[in-house]
Amino acid sequence: MKNRSRYVLLHKLVSFAVPGAIVLLQACNGVGPATGLFRSTSPHEQYEQSLKSAKLDRTALGIDWLDVAQRALRDSLQISIPYRESGYFAAGRPFAVGYRLNAQRGDKLIIRVDIQGQKEGQVFIDVFELDDRAPANRPNLVVSSKADTNQLEWEVRRTRMHLIRIQPELLRSGRYTIAISREPLLSFPVQGRTSRQISSFFGASRDGGQRRHEGVDIFAPRGTPALAVTDGIISRVGVNELGGNIVFLSDNARNQRLYYAHLDRWHVTDGQRVSTGDTVGFVGNTGNARTTGPHLHFGIYSGGEGAVDPLPFIRLGSGPARQPLLAAGRLGDSVRVAVNQAFLRNAPHGDGLIVRSLPKTAALTILGGTADWLRVALPDGITGYLSNNAVETAARSLRQLTLNKPTDLVESAVPSAAVVDRLPAGAVVDVLGAFNGYQLIRQRNRMVGWIRL
């Protein structure tokens, strides 16, 4: 009863103290790529500050909310794009999850989080760059979703590992589905072609190793339109020895110049402003391509860096994520390992790193995942992915046990767990699972908890 009263009091405090901050958050336009000390604070940071201002960070729920936010940065899970999974968060237990993924400069990543819950509430989406020079719990914040939206799109500026953290505000419960996909940042530069028609890639050796290929080659019939891949200004139309008839298109929004070479002829002039899809010239084989078939050499030159790989900027998108979702009724279920040995992994596939080896009957809780790979939590809080084929429901009793002495029933399988009941000698219980010397049991009154024998 005392815990229930504290929960109700905290709910009233949050409802009273935090809405003012939420009004502020809803006026925020979100945060773009970090530019140093003077970037705007994110909606997550503003909400965190509102908790501290209301002294809610000193309550048990407030402390837990801040703690799981940091833990999601340290104990994130590895995924590959496109990906989607479902999950559940409970009002009385603060929740956050982190997903790590490799992202390349030139990608546009799209994150969508759909919530089905009793009350509308904020879900914070934050994206971080992981840098070996930064502490694990203080990665570089790149972009955050606006306070009033459940979708985030951003352009990847540097090729490296990124981390996506999803966290709902306090005292909200619901099911969610997160979907992450990738689209090219620029449109394709040859009409009627896709990245499947690229036949020579960035970095390939040229002239017997004297130089490297600073772009990609896209073969197409002579006269096929070469297209502006973004809005910009034509900064040069001319001829050079290697490229023949060439065009440079300045993409000032990204501080880069786009290079079109081996054109049969031009269709633009210096200083002309063009829009995405406009014809800048026509495919040919001028310059040093005279002995090859007609093709467009397309390159990207970034200010201060020189040539960069254009493939991520123009390759086909990943398409929508198609992983089969976990049935909603299984979210939050208790399960146990049904095979002699199962491996908890850091990614939802059989090649993921092994986090822990689990013996038969080890008890777990389903947090989310897909129909094939469950995201589960061990009783000690460790999370990861486990094949759905390796588990069974923990509702069915493994065996009955008669206690030979009075035994404490505790709420979790850790030494510091609170005692919730005292079971008398002679009590008969159903054993549902095990973990680290503890037994998960169910009493005749259907109460479930842990005992240590």
Salt bridges, closest charged atoms under 4 A:
GLU45 OE2 - ARG39 NH2 2.87
GLU48 OE2 - LYS52 NZ 3.27
ASP67 OD2 - ARG71 NH2 2.47
GLU85 OE2 - ARG375 NE 2.64
ASP107 OD1 - ARG315 NH2 2.89
ASP114 OD1 - ARG112 NE 3.02
ASP126 OD2 - ARG165 NH2 3.27
GLU129 OE1 - ARG158 NH2 2.45
ASP131 OD2 - ARG133 NH2 2.90
ASP131 OD2 - ARG160 NH1 3.40
GLU155 OE1 - ARG157 NH2 3.77
GLU155 OE2 - ARG254 NH2 3.04
GLU169 OE2 - ARG172 NE 3.83
ASP207 OD2 - ARG211 NE 2.82
ASP217 OD2 - ARG206 NH2 3.63
ASP217 OD1 - HIS213 NE2 3.26
ASP217 OD2 - HIS295 NE2 3.86
ASP217 OD1 - HIS297 ND1 3.31
ASP251 OD2 - ARG254 NH1 2.97
ASP264 OD1 - ARG222 NH1 3.34
ASP264 OD2 - ARG265 NH1 3.43
GLU305 OE1 - ARG105 NH1 2.87
ASP380 OD2 - ARG356 NH1 2.78
GLU392 OE2 - ARG336 NE 2.85
GLU392 OE2 - ARG396 NH2 3.54
ASP408 OD1 - ARG422 NH1 2.78
ASP430 OD2 - ARG442 NH2 3.55
